[in-house]
């Protein structure tokens, strides 16, 4: 709601994936990878990584929404806004994410992860992404399709 000034979950910069067969519900946002592939692949150099915080940032002025970042991100971090048709990344709202403070159930938390917990979450996110890609292909998207199916 903070970034696009509307209360519309389809326009949020995070996705909540309900992975029913495992009982796991996962918030999916940019994972701020140590070596983010999206930074190297962006043809407009619109994606950078803050050297101090490690946060991956997208410069909306430079971004052409080519969606290459969406295709190369192993964790589904880049989000396509369905109204503006622009690519966005979670920017952590300067360390105080609005999604956490406005979550009606208190289910979201913003915290530092230890290496073991981060590795475990990355493993689950990779499985979730694999499931989403398989669902998209089954629904008619080709192997080259950059469209995501939303759970």
Protein Blocks (a to p, Z undefined) as FASTA:
>chain_A
ZZnopacfklpcbdcdddfknopacddddehiablfklmmmmnlpaccdfklopacddfk
lpgolommmmmmmnlmaccdfklopacddehlnoiafklmmmmnlpaccddddfklmmmm
mmmmmmmmmmmmmmmmmnopafklcbdcdZZ
